[in-house]
Amino acid sequence: MSNISPPQQQPSTGSQSPVPAGADVQPAPTTQDDKSQAEEIKKEDNLDDILANRMAQIVEDANEQLIPICEKIRKHFDNLEAQKEEDRDEDELIKQVKPLIEQADKLLNETNGAIRGLDENKQITNRVKIRTLDHSATPAEQRLAEALKVLVENVQGTIDWAKDKLQSFPKAQRDLGPLLDALGQPITQIVGGVGLLLAGVLNLLGNLLSGLGLDSLLKGVIAATGLDKIYKGLGLEKWLKGEKSKN
């Protein structure tokens, strides 16, 4: 009789069960794709923040120069109105205000060119990465929206105010009216340029301007630049119709 004992079975770990022969073994799920997607989104968000801060700086620099110009334009109108009607010199008003309007127009066109220059190769535009209304605004986007609000409130506000004042000065209206109309064009282009790159900022701007009664102006800008068609395609028609985001 043999003294050799049969081979001892290894104790089970308790957490592992034997895999039946011929069974398909599925690989463990991986989160690599999810991580890559999250990293890509974070990268794009960082790029958007950089872009928003650059645009904000451009607009803020313009505001520093434009606000004093707007104040001077208003002051010249106020000074003329304060005079007796027989003493009012509309030619003097034209002489004072015309160069200020031209200076503001030059600054606005330079600002528009600087913003457009940030996307010379259309890399950002071609990305078609436009934020939706439920996007939580970043500090950079809030900064840009505030800078645009100041621009619209002061420059477009002064344009509308001056055009209203010109109703009382027919001679000055003939000379200054067309210049004021032209001054509004680069504002449209600036806001439209921002909206093409970062749509979420326009939603913020719309909320800011609504408190000033100027949100209709923004919707006009969107329609004039063709952004309304893009926004409707992204499901933003509610905002275009006046329903605002809570961002």
C-alpha positions, 0 to 999 in steps of 0.5 A: 500500500502506497504511503503517498498522500493525494495532492492537497487542494489550495484553500479558496480565497472566498472572494473568487469563484472558478470560471467555467471552462469555455466561458467568455471573460469580459474585460474590466470596465475602463474609465480612460475614455471618460477621463479623456473626455473630461480633460478635453472639456476642461481644456476647452473651458480653460481656453474659453476663460483665456479668450474671455479675459483677453476680450474683457481687457480689450473692452475695458481698455476701450471703455476707459477712453470712451466714457470720458468722450461720451461725457464730453458729448453730453456736456456740450449738448447740456451747455447748448440747451442751458443757453437762451434759444436766441443765443444757441449756436448749432455750428459751435455744437457741430464743431465741438461734437463732431471730432468727439464722435469721430474719435469714438468711432475710431476707438470702437473700430480698433476694439472690434479689430482687436477682438476679431484678431483673436480668432484670425484663423477661425480656429475658435469659430470653426470649433462651434463650441457655443455654451448653452443657457444652463452653463454656469458662468465663469468669472472670466465670462462675467467680467466680459459681460460686465465690460460689454454692459458698460460699453453698451450703456455708455456709448449706445446710451449716449448715441440714443440720448444725443439723437433725441436731443438733436430733434431740437436742433435741425441744423446740427441733426443734419450733420451729426445724425448720420455720424451717430448712426454710424457710431452704432455699427462697430458696437453691433460688430463688437457684441456680435464678434463676442457672441460668435465665440462665446454665446453664453456671454451674450446671455449674461449681457442680456440679463445685465441690460434688461435691468437698464431697459436695453435688452431689446438692443442686444436682440437687435444686434443678434438679429443683425449679425445672423446669430439668431439663426445659430442660437435657434439651432442650439435651442436658445429661442426661449431667450431670444423671445425674452425668457431669461436664464438664471445664470 
